[in-house]
Each structure stands twice: as structure tokens, then as C-alpha cells.
């Protein structure tokens, strides 16, 4: 067992996703059963959330996790990101009644500018950042530009939940267990324009659209279910996805921390290098392979027919629109 703990910051740590997440990090599910962890739990400087955060810390103590070495509770991002190796930016301002997506993007801009600066100035030299708070692609772009001393390949945003959703829907339709569905892939923005790729996904080693031959279902109900799953869960449960989002964040960090099996990839929002026609610099979801040493690469050369090209172009156009809204924050 390594004696040096890996220090993880979680923003919005008393929120629903944070509450579902921190116990799994402390138990070793994110970094393995041999790696001690320390948690920097960050909340907004308001009495209610900070009081709830103390309760979360009490429960973490009561679990007596063997791997948990330290807990820091704070509303100060400078302290919250001090010496962290991973920064999980879960908290974001939610959309209020009558609020347009563009208004939400503007309101979150200041939050992620401040967090990016604090990460730049106070985090460990090897820090890696994953953004979950929505709109996560553009929030990631803002944080990345606000941390000029941190290599840009260290920033990512999460479409692993969308990948998991797509994998589950294809498995249900094909009547197979989820491990039979491999290389589930989501392109573009984490929004209702995201593109779940059923051609480059395989079921039992064959392209999914050769196993599920109902093209109308694949282009219709499958797309709609994956794209609108978050809204459907809110309608059913009254609150947004929490346990599944926390689970996907565990998967996301493991995806980037461990070697990707040969012949496979994972869906990760990263800075585009121009691949697949996505303008360089945008944070977009791609098929990504990790080397287990902190490096990753976008998988090149996947086949995309006219249907997928058009869908991806629409999602990329949305990303460009969002970037234009926050252009004043990008230097």
C-alpha cells in the first residue's frame, strides 16, 4: 500500500452527487484498495450547505474507512484546492425557473473562473481536473483558460454517464448483459444534442447496428432516450441524477488513471486537436484511450456516415455558440 494519500477536491460536496460520491472515493473505489486518500470538501459559503457538509464529514468518520487519511471542510477555494491531485468540479449553479441555458452559462462563468484560478495557484503540480457541473463542456473550457499554468490535457468533462446510459439501453434492446456491449461512444456536447454512436459500438463483437437492425429505433427512440434521460429522471424522481452521476465520475477518473484495454476506448470530453472536424480548442466528447501514466489520446479513424456527421456538426455548433457567450472569460 502506498503511504502517500492522493488528495481529491470535490465541489458541491454536500449536494446529492457529492453525497453519493465521497463515500465511494473514501472506500477506495476511485483509486483502488491500496491507495490512501484525503478529501477536500468544498461548499458555498452559506450556513445551510456548510452545516450539511459537517454532517457529511461526521458520516465519513463513522464509516472508519481504512484508506481515508484526512478531511478538509471549507468554502474557500484557495484552501479547498490546496495540494490536490484531482479536482472534481461537481457543484454548479442549477437552472432556475424561466432561466435560459445561455443565462446559466453566464452565471456559471464566474464560478469556474474563480475555481480555475485557485487550481492554477494552489493545486499540486500534477493536478487533474474533471468538470461535472453543467454545462460541463463550457464550464471546463472556462476553468481551463483560467488556469494557464496547468497543461490543458489535464482538463476533462464528463460524458461517462451518457456512455453508461447508451450501453444500458443497447444491452436491454439486444437482450444481453451490459459487458457484451463494448466501446459505447458519445460525441459532442453533454446536452440534448449529444450523439450516441450505435455503429462504432459493438454487441458481442459485431457493430451494434448489425445486431439491432431497427434503424428507426436506433435513430429515434435510442437517441431520444439517451439525450433526454436526465430530464426523464427529474420527471420521475423530482430531482436530478445523483447516484448514477457519481458512479460515472468514479468510472471517468478510473478511465483516465488506468490503461485502456487494447482495442477499446472511453467517452471523455477533452480539448479538441481538430480531430473529426471539431474545431481545435473546443471541449468535446471523443473516443479516448489512456496509457495509465496520465497520458491519453483521441482514437482516430472511426467511420462516421452522413447521419452521424450531421448530428455531430449540430452538437459542435452548440459548443461554438456556448464558447461565444463566454468569450470574454477566455482571455
C-alpha positions in Angstrom: 0.0 0.0 0.0 1.3 3.4 -1.0 1.8 5.6 2.2 1.2 8.8 0.3 -2.5 9.7 0.1 -4.0 11.1 -3.1 -5.8 14.3 -2.3 -9.1 14.8 -4.0 -11.2 18.0 -4.0 -15.0 17.8 -4.5 -17.0 20.9 -5.0 -20.7 20.9 -4.1 -19.7 18.1 -1.7 -22.9 18.3 0.4 -25.1 18.1 -2.7 -26.8 15.0 -4.0 -24.0 13.9 -6.3 -21.3 14.9 -3.8 -23.0 12.9 -1.1 -23.2 9.8 -3.4 -19.6 10.3 -4.4 -17.4 11.0 -1.4 -18.0 7.7 0.4 -17.1 5.8 -2.7 -13.8 7.7 -3.0 -13.0 7.1 0.6 -13.7 3.4 0.3 -11.2 3.0 -2.5 -13.5 2.6 -5.4 -11.9 5.5 -7.4 -8.2 4.8 -6.9 -8.1 1.2 -5.8 -8.0 -0.7 -2.5 -4.3 0.1 -1.9 -4.2 3.9 -2.3 -5.0 6.1 0.8 -7.0 9.2 0.0 -7.5 12.7 1.6 -10.7 14.7 0.8 -11.0 18.4 0.4 -14.7 19.0 0.5 -15.9 22.4 -0.8 -19.3 24.1 -0.4 -20.7 27.6 -1.0 -20.3 30.0 2.0 -23.9 29.7 3.1 -25.0 28.3 6.5 -27.2 25.5 5.2 -24.7 23.8 2.9 -21.8 24.3 5.3 -23.8 22.7 8.1 -24.8 19.8 5.8 -21.1 19.4 4.9 -20.2 18.9 8.6 -22.8 16.1 8.7 -21.2 14.5 5.7 -17.8 14.6 7.4 -19.3 13.1 10.5 -20.7 10.2 8.5 -17.3 9.7 6.7 -15.7 9.5 10.2 -18.3 7.0 11.3 -17.6 4.7 8.4 -14.0 4.3 9.7 -12.6 3.9 6.2 -9.1 2.4 6.3 -7.9 4.4 3.4 -9.2 7.8 4.5 -6.4 9.9 6.0 -7.7 13.5 6.1 -10.9 15.6 5.6 -10.8 19.3 4.9 -14.1 21.3 5.0 -14.1 24.7 3.5 -15.9 27.3 1.5 -12.6 29.0 0.5 -11.5 27.7 -2.9 -7.9 28.6 -2.2 -7.8 26.2 0.8 -10.1 23.8 -1.0 -7.8 23.2 -3.9 -4.5 23.4 -1.9 -2.2 20.5 -2.9 -5.0 18.5 -4.6 -4.1 15.9 -7.2 -7.6 15.6 -8.6 -10.2 18.3 -8.6 -13.8 17.1 -9.2 -15.8 20.1 -10.0 -19.3 18.8 -9.3 -21.0 21.9 -8.0 -22.6 24.4 -10.3 -25.5 26.9 -10.3 -28.6 25.0 -11.3 -31.0 26.4 -13.9 -33.8 28.2 -12.1 -37.4 28.7 -13.3 -37.6 30.6 -16.6 -33.8 30.6 -16.9 -32.4 30.0 -20.4 -29.4 27.9 -21.0 -27.4 31.0 -22.1 -28.2 32.7 -18.7 -27.0 29.6 -16.9 -23.7 29.6 -18.9 -23.2 33.3 -18.0 -23.9 32.8 -14.3 -21.6 29.8 -14.0 -18.8 31.6 -15.8 -17.7 33.5 -12.7 -17.7 30.3 -10.6 -15.5 28.4 -12.9 -13.2 31.3 -13.5 -12.5 31.5 -9.8 -12.1 27.8 -9.4 -9.7 27.6 -12.3 -7.5 30.4 -10.8 -7.5 28.7 -7.5 -6.5 25.4 -9.0 -3.8 27.2 -11.0 -2.3 28.8 -7.9 -2.8 26.3 -5.2 -3.2 22.7 -6.5 -0.5 20.1 -6.7 1.8 20.2 -9.8 0.3 17.0 -11.1 -3.3 18.1 -10.7 -6.0 16.8 -13.0 -9.4 18.4 -13.3 -12.8 16.9 -14.2 -15.9 19.0 -14.6 -19.3 17.6 -13.9 -21.3 20.7 -13.1 -23.4 21.7 -16.2 -23.0 22.9 -18.8 -19.9 20.9 -18.2 -18.1 21.2 -21.5 -18.2 25.0 -21.4 -17.5 25.2 -17.7 -14.5 23.1 -18.3 -13.4 25.4 -21.1 -13.6 28.4 -18.7 -11.7 26.6 -15.9 -9.0 25.5 -18.3 -8.5 29.0 -19.6 -8.4 30.4 -16.1 -5.5 28.0 -15.2 -2.8 28.9 -17.7 0.0 27.1 -15.8 -1.8 23.7 -15.8 -1.3 21.7 -19.0 -4.6 21.7 -21.0 -4.6 18.0 -21.4 -5.2 17.8 -17.6 -8.8 19.1 -18.0 -11.7 17.0 -19.0 -15.5 17.0 -18.7 -17.8 14.0 -18.2 -19.9 12.1 -20.7 -19.3 8.8 -19.0 -22.8 8.9 -17.6 -24.1 9.2 -21.2 -21.9 6.4 -22.3 -23.2 4.2 -19.5 -26.8 5.1 -20.4 -26.2 4.3 -24.0 -24.6 1.0 -23.1 -27.5 0.0 -20.9 -30.2 0.9 -23.5 -28.4 -1.1 -26.2 -28.0 -4.1 -23.9 -31.7 -4.0 -22.9 -32.8 -3.8 -26.6 -30.4 -6.7 -27.6 -31.3 -8.8 -24.6 -27.7 -9.2 -23.5 -25.7 -8.4 -20.3 -24.0 -5.0 -20.4 -20.5 -6.4 -20.6 -21.4 -7.7 -24.1 -21.8 -4.1 -25.2 -18.4 -2.5 -25.8 -17.0 0.8 -27.0 -20.2 2.7 -26.4 -19.4 6.1 -27.6 -20.8 9.6 -27.2 -19.7 12.6 -29.4 -20.1 16.3 -28.9 -21.7 18.3 -26.1 -23.1 16.9 -22.9 -26.5 18.2 -23.7 -29.6 17.3 -25.6 -27.5 17.5 -28.8 -25.1 14.8 -27.7 -24.6 12.0 -30.3 -24.7 8.3 -29.0 -22.8 6.3 -31.6 -24.5 2.9 -32.3 -22.3 2.0 -35.3 -18.8 2.0 -33.7 -20.3 0.4 -30.6 -20.2 -3.4 -30.7 -22.5 -6.1 -29.2 -20.9 -9.5 -29.0 -18.1 -8.3 -31.2 -20.4 -7.1 -34.0 -21.4 -3.5 -34.8 -24.5 -2.7 -32.8 -26.5 -1.7 -35.9 -25.9 -5.2 -37.3 -27.3 -6.8 -34.1 -30.1 -4.3 -33.7 -31.3 -3.9 -37.2 -34.2 -1.5 -36.5 -32.6 1.7 -37.8 -35.7 3.7 -36.9 -35.3 2.7 -33.3 -31.6 3.4 -33.2 -32.0 6.9 -34.8 -35.2 7.6 -32.9 -36.1 6.1 -29.5 -32.5 5.2 -28.7 -31.2 8.7 -29.4 -34.1 10.3 -27.6 -33.7 8.1 -24.5 -30.0 8.8 -24.1 -30.3 12.5 -24.9 -33.2 13.1 -22.6 -32.5 10.6 -19.8 -31.6 13.3 -17.3 -34.9 15.1 -17.8 -36.8 11.8 -17.6 -35.2 11.1 -14.2 -36.1 14.5 -12.9 -39.7 14.0 -14.1 -39.8 10.6 -12.3 -37.8 11.3 -9.2 -38.3 15.0 -8.7 -34.5 15.6 -8.6 -31.6 15.2 -11.0 -29.4 12.1 -11.4 -27.2 11.7 -8.4 -26.0 8.1 -7.7 -25.6 7.4 -11.4 -23.7 10.6 -11.9 -21.4 9.8 -9.0 -20.9 6.3 -10.4 -20.0 7.7 -13.8 -17.5 10.1 -12.2 -15.8 7.1 -10.5 -15.6 5.4 -13.9 -14.3 8.6 -15.6 -11.4 9.0 -13.2 -10.5 5.3 -13.5 -10.7 5.6 -17.3 -8.0 8.3 -17.2 -6.0 6.7 -14.5 -5.6 3.2 -15.8 -4.6 1.8 -19.1 -7.5 1.4 -21.6 -7.8 -2.3 -22.7 -6.4 -2.9 -26.2 -9.0 -2.3 -28.9 -11.3 -0.3 -26.6 -11.9 3.4 -25.9 -14.0 5.5 -23.5 -16.1 8.6 -24.0 -14.3 11.7 -22.5 -14.8 15.4 -23.1 -11.3 16.7 -23.9 -9.7 19.6 -25.7 -10.1 19.0 -29.4 -6.9 18.8 -31.6 -9.1 19.2 -34.7 -10.0 15.5 -35.0 -13.3 14.6 -36.7 -13.7 18.2 -37.8 -14.2 19.5 -34.3 -12.5 22.9 -34.2 -9.3 22.9 -32.2 -9.7 24.1 -28.6 -13.3 23.2 -28.0 -14.0 20.8 -25.2 -15.9 18.0 -26.9 -16.6 14.3 -26.3 -14.4 11.9 -28.2 -13.3 8.3 -28.1 -10.2 8.4 -25.8 -7.6 5.9 -24.8 -5.4 6.3 -21.7 -1.9 4.9 -21.1 -2.3 4.6 -17.3 0.6 7.0 -16.7 -1.5 10.2 -17.0 -1.5 10.4 -20.8 -4.3 10.0 -23.2 -5.1 10.2 -27.0 -8.1 10.7 -29.2 -8.8 7.5 -31.2 -8.6 8.4 -34.8 -10.1 6.9 -38.0 -13.5 5.8 -36.8 -16.2 5.6 -39.5 -18.9 8.2 -39.4 -21.7 8.2 -42.1 -23.6 11.2 -43.2 -26.2 10.7 -40.4 -23.5 10.9 -37.6 -21.6 13.7 -39.3 -24.7 15.9 -39.4 -25.6 15.1 -35.8 -22.0 15.8 -34.6 -21.9 19.0 -36.6 -25.1 20.2 -34.8 -23.6 19.4 -31.4 -20.3 21.1 -32.2 -22.2 24.2 -33.4 -23.9 24.4 -30.0 -20.4 24.2 -28.3 -19.3 27.0 -30.5 -22.3 29.1 -29.5 -21.6 28.5 -25.9 -18.0 29.4 -26.4 -19.0 32.7 -28.0 -21.2 33.5 -24.9 -18.2 33.2 -22.6 -15.5 34.5 -25.0 -14.8 37.4 -22.6 -13.7 34.9 -19.9 -11.2 33.1 -22.2 -8.6 35.7 -22.5 
